[in-house]
């Protein structure tokens, strides 16, 4: 049987590289993708410089990881670089270094020292690719910037990545003036917040080895979204789910937390800090981790809507790299899709933590003093369980608001039943705030 004829069609380097700039990164996520590479290389110290210098502004990401040989650097600058990814590797597609860097800058330079003492320097420049329409990597001429990068490397192994010609950072406006300086400062602040959250387990030392990240001379403090150091934080029992995708089986774990209401925090400043970059309402929901690195957070991934009464609920969901295909993780490692079979398993444990968060919220609201304080009646054991079951059922069918109205009327119509359920029964002339 004759083999079919074929033709090799090489893509236009110029057109394809310009297209890949729009793969979905913003500035903080692009920096985080390079930090992934440093963590995978075994780095314990990662230093990031976000420096304003007009048209010469630059970004530098330096680490003390294992470094690369000359061949390793060349391969790292290949689009779709081919290397095996082991379990737990933060890399995935062999595109991150290039796509993340060129999403922000027109020039990407890598300096690295592996086992030998020699430093390899290579550059991938969009301007060069556009001029020749070829996938060209060059060895750039020495400069003060590269000398500075070598100083950051010191005498050991490691890698420095440099972004120059930051056309996307300045959004095609002239990179001079006070607005440009303020933009760089704001981006440095946003990147710090993002890295402190995304890599909080590495910064805390929960993952070995512990990693130190410094941005513009400031060591990052990890932002753990679950306020585990607060005595009043409640952690529900861990849930485990097994998923099979093709011939691979992986485990998903669920850790559920109910954070303390404002009046139960150790101090006001810590309550404000734990509100997070998006503030309390938008920080509620699922925090999805891949190999201990946070990839998606905030909201309930379509399992339910954002609700003021659930703002104290935060849930950590972990999956291993074996389940990448099931979660359909994107190149920028910012979005995942929860598998349908897992969604069904999550419904009950998510309802439970939401119910408890709702209860904590309402109890805190009901504890506010009024001109005439309500009389609090203790619930019977059966009554408390019944109330929890009612609220869980109402959430499950989307009738929480209807149940709230019913429970609001119950103390007036049937005080004894309301008391058995643990609802607040107003004293004569008093006001019931338990479901306000």
N, C-alpha and C positions, 0 to 999 in steps of 0.2 A: 504494500500500500504506500503510495507516494505521500510524503509529508507535505502539508500545505505551505505555500509560499508565504514569506513574511518580510516585513520591512521594519527596520529599526527607526523610530522617530524620537529624536532627542528634543526635549522641551526647550523653549527659549529661556536661557538663564535670566536674561533681563526682565522678561515679562513675569516669570514665575516668582522670582525673588520679590518683586514689587507686590505681587498678590499675597505672598506669605506674610507680608507685614501686617495684614489685617486679619490675622487668625483669631484674635479675641483677647489680647493682653491689654491691661491698663498698666500704668507705671509700677504700682506695688506688686502686682502679680508677676510682672516681667522680672523684677529683682528677685522675687521669691523663687522663681524657676532656676535662677543661677545659684541661689543658696542651696537648692536641692542637689545640684551637682557637687557642691562643696561638702555637703553632709554625706553624700554617697562616697566621696573620696576620703572619708574618715577624718575630716577636719574637726578640730576642737575650738578653733578661733577663726571667726569670719569677720573681716573688717570691710565696711562699706563707706566709700567717700562719695558724697553727692555735692559737687562743687560748682558754684557759679563763677564764671569768668567770661561773661559775654558770649561771643561766638566760639570761644575756646572752652566753654563749660564742659565738664566731663563727669562720668560715673566710673568708679573703680570698685571692683569686688575682689578682695584678696583672701586667700585661705591658706592654712598650713596642712592641707591634705597630702595625699601621696604623690600628687603631681603627675606629669605625663612626659613621655619621651617625644622626640620630634615626630615620629610616626603617629604617636597617640594624639598629638595636637592637630596634625593634618586630618586624622580621622574624625576628631571631635568637630572640626569645621566642615565636614561633609554633611549635606542635607540628607537625613535618613541614615545617619552613621550606624554602622553595623557592629554591634557588640552584644554579648549575651547579658540579659538582665536577670539577676538572681532574685530569690524571694526577699522582699523587703526593700529592694532598690526603689528609690524615689523616681528614677527615670522611667520612660515608657516607650516613646516613639523615635528617639534619636533625632529630635528636631528642636528641643527646648533651648539649647544654647544659642542657636542661630535665630530662630523665630522670635524668641523673647528679646534678644538684643536688637535685632533689626526692626522690631516693632517700635523702638524708641529712638534709634540712632542709625546713621548711614555708615558708620565705621565701627567694626568690632575687631579688637586686637586681643590676642591671648598670649601671655607669657607664662611658661611653666617649667619647673625643674622636677624631674623624676628622680630615679636612682642615681644618675650621674650629676656632676656638679654644674654641667652646662645648662644655661637657660635657653629654651627655644622660644622664638617670637614669631608669630604668624598673624596676618591680618586679612580679614574678609571685608571688602569695601564695596558698597553698592555702586559707587561711581565707577569703579574699575569694571564691575560686572556689566554695567550698562554700556560702557564704552566698547567692550569687546564681545559682549553677549556670550560669555563663557564663564564656567564655574572656576574662577581664578582665586587662588589664595597666594598672597605674596609675603615675602620677608621684608618688612618695612625698614626704612633707613632709621638709624639711631636718633633719638630725640630726648629732650629733658623729661618728657612724660614717661618714656620707657625706663629711663634711669631711675626715676622716682618709683616706678612699679617694681624694679629689681630690688630697691631698698626695702620695700614692703615685704618681698619674699624672704629677705634675710639670707641666712646660709643653709637653711634646710629645704626640704621639699615643699611644694605648694604651687598654687596657680593664681594669677591675677588676670582678671578680665576687664578690659577698658572699653567704654562706649564714648565715642566722639561724634561730632556733627549731629547734635541732638535735635534734628528737625521736628520730630514728633513730640518731643518734650515741650518745645516752644510753639507748637501748633502753627507752623509756617509764618509766624510773626518774627519781627526782628528781635534777636536775643539780647537786646540792650535795654537799659533803663530799669527803673524801680520795679515795674510790674514783673519783669523777667526774673529779677532777684527774688521777689516775693513768691513767684511760682516755684522756683527751685526749693525755697525754704518750706513751702507747703507740701511739695512732693516728698521731701525728706521726712516731714512729720507723718504723712500718710503711710509712707513705706515702713517707718518704725512701728506704727500701730499695727500694720498688717503683719509684719514679721513677728512681733511679740505675741500675736494670737496664733498664727499659722504654725509656728515652731515652738509653742509654749512647752510642749512635753520635752523637747530637746534642751531648751533653756533651763527647765526645772531639774534636769538630770533624771527624769523618768525613763528616758532612752539613753542607753550607754553607747558611746561616750557622751558626756554632757558637752553641750556646745555653747560657746560664748559668741554673741553677735554684737558688734559695735558699729553704730551709725554716726558718722561725723564726730567721733570721739566719745560718744555717749553709749555706755553699755546698756543693752535693752533689758528691761524687767519683764519677765513673762506675764502674759495676761491669760490666766486660766479662767475660762468662762463659767466654771462651776462653783466658784467661791468655796473651795474645799477647806480652806483654812478658817472659815467662819463656823463657830460652834453650832449655830442654829441652822446650818444647811442640812437638809435631809436627803439621804441617798437611798434609793429603793434597791431591792435585790437585783443583781445582774441577770440579764436574760441572754441566752445563746440560741442561735439559729443556724442550722446547717443548710447550705445551698450547694447544688450540683449543677455545673455548667459544662456540657459535653462530657469529657472524661476527667474533669477536675472537680474536686469538692472542697469547699472552703467554709469557714465559720464567720458569722457576723455576731458581734457582741453589742449589747445595749446597756448603757449605764444611765440611769435616770435620776435627775436631781430636782429638788424643789428648793430654790434659794430663799433666804429669809426676807420677809417684808422690811420696809425701811426702818420701822421701830425695833426690829430684832437684830439689825446689823451692829457690829462691834463699834462702829463710828460712822459719822455722816460722810466723811471723806471716802471711806471704803465703799459705802453704798453708791456714791457718785462714780467712783472708779469702775465698779462692777456693772454700771449701766452700759459700758462698752461704747465703741465708736458709733453704733447705730441707735443707742439708747434702749431703754428697757423693752418696749413693745416689740421692736424689730430684732432684738437679740434673743427673743424666745424661740424655742423650737429645736430642730435637729442640728447637731454639729457632727459632720460626717468626716471620719478620718480614714486615710489610706496609709498603711505602714506608719502609723503614729503622726502623720503629717495631715493637718486639717485642709480639706479641699472644698468644703461647702458648709455654709452655716447661715442661721437666721431663717425663720419661717419653718413650715411643717412639710415642705416638699409635696404639697397637694393632699396630704393626709387630713388636714383641717385648716381653717383660716386663722389669721392673726387675731387675737382676742385680748383685750385689756386685762381680763380676769385670769389669763394664763401667762402673764408676763414673767412669773417667777419660775416657769418650767423650762428647763434646758436638758437636752438628752444627747449623750455621746454615742455615736454609732461607729463601730470600727469594722473595716473589712480588709482582708489581706490582698496582696497583689495577684494572687491566684484568681480572684474574682473580678479583675479589671474588665473582662469582656461582659460580665453580667451587669456591672454598674455603668458601662459605656462611658468611661471617664474621658474628658476631652483633652486636647493637646496642651492647653494652658493649665490643666489640672485645677480648674476652678468650678467645674460642673460635673455632676453625676446624675444618673437616672436610676431610681430605686427599682429593682426587678419586681415584676408583678407578683410573683409568688411570695416575695418578702413582704410586700405591702400588706398582704392578708395576715401574715404573722404579726405584723407590727400594731395592728389595730387595737388589740386588747391592752398591751402594755403602755401604749401611748395614751389611751383613754384613762388608764389608771393614774399616770403621772399628771395628766391635765386635771383630773378630778381633784387630786391632792393639792395642786397648785391653786386651783380655783377656790378650794376650801381655805387655804392659807391666806389668800388675798381677801376673802370675805370676812374671815375672822379678824384680820388686821383692820379692815374697814369698820367692823362692828365694835372694835375696842376703842374707837374714838369717843371722847367724852362729849356729852350733849348737856343741854341745860337740865334735862331730866333724864338721868341715866336709866336704861332699860334693866329689867330684872333678868338675869341669866339663869336658865333652868338647866340642870345637868341632864345629859342624854342617858338613856338606858343603853346597855351594850347592844341589844337588838335594834333599838331605835337609831343608833349611830350607823350601824351597818345598813339599815334600810335607807337612810338618807344618802349614804354613799352610793348605794345601788341605784337609787332614783336619779341621782345626778349623772352617773355613768351612762344609764340608759338614755337620758335626755340628750347628752352629748352625742351618743352614738347615732341618734336619729335626727340630730340637728334641731332639737327643741329646748335648748338650754334657757332661752329667754322665756318661753312659756312656763317652764318649771319655776323660774325665778319669780314670775308673777304669782303663781300658785302658792309658793312658799311664803310670799309676802302677805297673802291674805289669810293663810292658815292660822297664825296666832290669834287673829281676831275672831275667826269662826269656830275654831276648835283649839283652845289654849292647852288642853291636856295632851292632845296628840302632838301639837307643836313642841310642847315641853319634852315629851318622850323622844322626839327626834333630835332634841338638842338645839332647837331654834330659840331665839331670844323672844321672850314674851314680855311685852311692855307692861310696866306698872300702870296703875290708873293714871291716865293723862300723859303717859309716856310715849316714846316713839321707838319703833323697832327698826334698827339699822342693819340687822344681820344679813339681809339680802340686798342692801343698797348698792 
